[in-house]
Amino acid sequence: MPVVILEDRGVVRISGDDARAFLQGMVTCDMAGISPQRAGFGALLTPQGKILFDFFIYEQAEAFLLDCPLEMAAGLAKRLSFYKLRAKIAIEDVSEAFGIEAGWDDAARHILDKTKSGWRDPRLAAMGWRSVLPRSTVAIGTDRLYEAHRISLAVPDGGADFIYGDTFPHEANMDLLGGVDFSKGCYVGQEVVARMQHKTAVRKRVMPVSFGSAQVAAGVEVKAGELVIGRMGSGLAGRGLALLRLDRVEDAQATATVLSVEGQKLDVLTLPYGAPQS
C-alpha cells in the first residue's frame, strides 16, 4: 500500500482573476489543459532557456497550487512576484501549512479517492497520484519507497539528477514527460527551448543506469575508460539516474569501451518512456 508524505516538497499558491493568464505567459506547460481534474507539470526558465524551478500545477478552490521542492518554495514565490506587475493575482508560499502526498497502484488510488482529492502524476501514469494535504497528516511509508519507485521509472528529480540554473528542459527529459508544450505561445526562455526541439541535437540527457552493489553518491563522475562522460544523480540498490553525454555513450558502446562509476561497471539502460533525441 505505497502512500507516502513527501517531506521535501512545498506549495506555492497563486490566486486571483489573472492567475491562469499570468502562469500561461511564464511556464513551459499549457495552462489551458489544467483543470480541477487534471494536473500539469512544467518549469520556470531563465531567459537562456535553463530550468530555474520545476513543479506540478494543480487547480483547486479557484487557485493554482504549485508543488515544488520545499527549499525552493520561497524563492519560487519571490521570482514569480518579480513578474507580477499589474496582474490581479496573489502569490503565497503556503508550505508551512500544506505538504504533498504521493501514492501508486490501485490501493493507493483507493486511499486518495476516499480521503481527499488527488491528481494523477502528469509525467507518467505509472508514477501514480499526488495530493495536497495539511502538514500534520501522518505518513504511511517513507520517502525511500518513493525514491525507489521514481528511479525504477527513470523520472529525474531536480537538484539530485540535474542542477537548477544549468540544465535545459530536454536534458532533464521534460520534453518526454509532458513538461513542455511546443505549440503554446511565448513564455520566458521559449525561443531557446523551441530551437532545441526543432533545430539542435540534444547532447545530454538524464538516463537510467545500473551499477554494482556499492552505493554511489550524486555528482560522482561517470567514465568511459578514462574519459568523463557525465555525472551520477540519484541511486539506490544498484539502479540510478545519470546525466550523460549521449554521443560519448554511443561512441563507448560502438567501441566496447567499459563504462564505470567509482570503479564499478556501469550500464546505460533504455528510457522506458521515449527514445532520446541524438
C-alpha positions in Angstrom: 0.0 0.0 0.0 2.5 2.6 -1.1 1.3 6.0 0.1 3.9 8.4 1.4 4.3 12.0 2.6 7.0 13.8 0.6 8.6 15.8 3.3 10.9 17.7 0.9 8.0 19.2 -1.1 6.5 22.7 -0.6 3.4 24.5 -2.0 3.1 28.0 -3.6 -0.5 29.3 -4.0 -1.4 31.6 -6.9 -4.9 33.1 -6.8 -6.8 36.0 -8.5 -8.6 36.8 -11.7 -5.4 36.8 -13.8 -3.8 33.7 -12.3 -4.2 31.4 -15.3 -3.2 34.0 -17.9 -0.2 35.0 -15.7 1.1 31.5 -15.5 0.4 30.8 -19.2 2.9 33.5 -20.0 5.5 32.2 -17.5 5.7 28.4 -17.5 6.6 25.7 -20.1 3.3 23.8 -19.9 -0.1 24.8 -21.3 -2.3 26.2 -18.6 -5.4 25.6 -20.9 -5.0 21.8 -20.2 -5.0 22.2 -16.4 -8.3 21.7 -14.5 -9.5 20.6 -11.1 -9.3 17.1 -12.5 -6.1 17.3 -14.4 -2.6 18.4 -13.2 0.2 19.9 -15.1 4.0 19.6 -15.0 6.2 22.4 -16.0 9.0 24.8 -15.3 10.0 28.4 -14.9 13.1 29.1 -17.1 15.9 31.6 -17.3 15.8 33.8 -20.4 18.5 31.5 -21.7 16.1 28.5 -21.5 17.5 26.8 -18.4 15.4 25.4 -15.6 15.2 27.7 -12.5 12.3 25.8 -10.9 10.2 22.8 -11.9 6.8 22.0 -10.4 3.4 20.4 -10.6 0.4 22.7 -11.0 -3.0 21.8 -9.5 -6.2 23.8 -9.8 -8.1 23.8 -6.5 -10.6 26.2 -4.9 -10.2 28.9 -7.5 -6.5 29.0 -7.2 -3.4 27.2 -8.6 -1.1 25.3 -6.3 2.5 24.8 -7.4 4.0 21.6 -5.9 7.8 22.3 -5.8 10.9 21.5 -3.8 10.4 22.7 -0.2 13.7 24.5 0.0 12.9 26.4 -3.2 9.3 27.4 -2.5 10.1 30.8 -1.1 12.5 31.5 -4.0 9.8 30.5 -6.5 7.2 32.8 -4.9 9.7 35.6 -4.9 10.7 35.1 -8.6 7.1 35.0 -9.7 6.4 38.2 -7.8 9.1 39.9 -9.9 6.9 39.3 -13.0 3.6 40.1 -11.4 3.5 43.8 -12.4 -0.2 44.8 -12.6 -1.6 41.3 -12.8 -4.6 40.7 -10.4 -3.0 37.9 -8.5 -1.8 36.9 -5.1 1.3 34.8 -4.6 1.8 32.9 -1.3 4.3 30.4 0.0 1.9 28.1 2.0 4.5 25.3 2.6 4.2 25.6 6.4 0.5 24.7 6.2 0.4 22.2 3.3 2.5 19.4 2.0 2.4 16.7 -0.7 1.3 13.1 -0.5 2.1 10.6 -3.3 0.7 7.1 -3.9 0.8 4.5 -6.6 -1.1 1.3 -7.6 -4.8 0.6 -7.1 -4.6 0.5 -3.3 -3.1 4.0 -3.2 -5.7 5.3 -5.6 -8.5 4.0 -3.3 -7.0 5.8 -0.3 -6.7 9.1 -2.2 -10.2 8.8 -3.6 -11.6 8.1 -0.1 -9.8 10.7 1.9 -9.2 13.7 -0.3 -8.9 15.0 -3.9 -5.9 14.0 -5.8 -4.3 14.3 -9.3 -2.7 11.7 -11.5 1.0 12.4 -11.9 1.1 14.1 -15.3 4.6 12.8 -16.2 3.8 9.1 -16.3 0.7 7.1 -15.4 2.9 4.6 -13.6 4.1 7.3 -11.2 0.7 7.2 -9.6 -1.1 10.1 -7.9 -0.3 13.2 -5.8 -2.4 15.2 -3.3 -2.1 18.4 -1.3 -2.9 18.0 2.4 -2.2 19.6 5.8 1.3 19.0 7.1 0.0 17.5 10.3 -1.1 14.4 8.4 0.9 11.2 9.4 2.7 9.4 6.6 2.2 5.8 5.6 5.5 4.5 4.3 8.7 6.6 3.7 10.3 8.8 1.1 12.7 6.0 0.4 9.8 3.9 -1.1 9.0 6.8 -3.4 12.7 7.3 -4.4 12.9 3.6 -5.4 9.7 3.9 -7.4 10.8 7.1 -9.2 14.2 5.7 -10.0 12.8 2.5 -11.3 10.8 4.6 -13.8 13.7 6.8 -14.7 11.9 10.0 -13.7 14.5 12.7 -12.9 14.4 14.8 -9.7 15.7 18.4 -9.8 18.7 19.1 -7.5 19.6 15.4 -7.5 19.6 14.4 -11.1 20.2 17.8 -12.7 21.3 21.2 -11.5 18.9 24.1 -11.4 20.0 27.0 -13.4 22.3 24.9 -15.5 20.1 22.4 -17.3 17.8 22.7 -20.3 14.3 21.0 -20.2 15.4 18.5 -22.9 18.4 17.4 -20.8 16.0 16.8 -17.8 13.7 14.8 -20.1 10.9 17.3 -19.6 10.1 17.1 -23.4 9.4 13.4 -23.0 7.5 13.7 -19.7 4.9 16.3 -20.8 6.7 19.2 -19.1 6.9 21.4 -22.3 4.2 22.4 -24.7 5.7 23.2 -28.1 2.6 24.7 -29.6 1.6 27.2 -26.9 2.5 30.9 -27.0 5.5 32.7 -25.6 7.0 32.2 -22.1 10.3 33.0 -20.5 13.0 31.1 -22.4 10.6 29.7 -25.0 12.8 30.6 -28.1 15.8 28.6 -26.8 13.6 25.6 -26.0 11.9 25.7 -29.4 15.2 25.9 -31.2 16.5 22.8 -29.3 13.3 20.9 -30.2 13.4 21.7 -33.9 17.0 22.6 -34.9 19.5 21.3 -32.4 20.5 17.8 -31.4 20.2 17.2 -27.6 23.7 16.4 -26.4 23.0 15.4 -22.9 20.1 13.6 -21.1 19.3 12.1 -17.7 19.5 8.3 -18.4 18.7 5.2 -16.3 21.8 3.2 -15.3 22.6 0.1 -13.4 25.9 -0.5 -11.4 27.4 -2.7 -8.8 26.2 -3.2 -5.2 28.1 -0.3 -3.6 26.1 2.9 -3.3 27.2 5.9 -5.4 26.8 9.5 -4.4 25.2 12.1 -6.6 27.8 14.1 -8.6 30.3 11.3 -9.0 31.9 11.1 -12.4 30.8 8.5 -14.9 33.6 7.4 -17.2 34.1 5.6 -20.5 37.6 4.3 -20.0 39.4 7.4 -18.6 37.0 9.9 -20.4 34.4 11.6 -18.2 31.0 11.4 -20.0 28.7 12.5 -17.3 27.8 12.5 -13.6 25.6 10.4 -11.3 22.4 11.6 -9.9 20.0 9.5 -7.7 21.0 6.0 -6.9 19.5 3.2 -4.9 20.2 -0.5 -4.7 22.2 -0.7 -7.9 19.9 1.4 -10.0 20.2 5.1 -10.7 20.0 8.0 -13.0 22.9 9.9 -14.6 23.2 13.0 -16.7 25.3 11.7 -19.7 26.7 12.9 -23.0 24.8 10.8 -25.5 27.4 11.0 -28.2 30.1 9.7 -25.8 27.8 6.9 -24.6 27.2 5.9 -28.3 31.0 6.0 -29.0 31.7 3.8 -26.0 29.1 1.3 -27.0 30.4 1.2 -30.5 34.0 0.5 -29.4 33.0 -1.8 -26.5 34.6 0.6 -24.0 33.7 -0.2 -20.5 31.6 2.5 -18.6 32.3 2.8 -14.9 31.5 4.8 -11.8 33.9 4.7 -8.8 35.5 1.6 -10.2 32.1 -0.2 -10.7 31.0 -1.3 -14.1 28.0 0.8 -15.2 25.4 0.0 -17.9 23.2 2.6 -19.6 19.6 1.4 -19.9 16.8 2.3 -22.2 14.4 5.1 -21.2 11.0 3.5 -20.5 9.0 6.4 -21.9 10.7 7.6 -25.1 13.8 7.4 -27.2 16.3 10.2 -26.5 16.9 12.6 -29.4 20.5 12.5 -30.7 
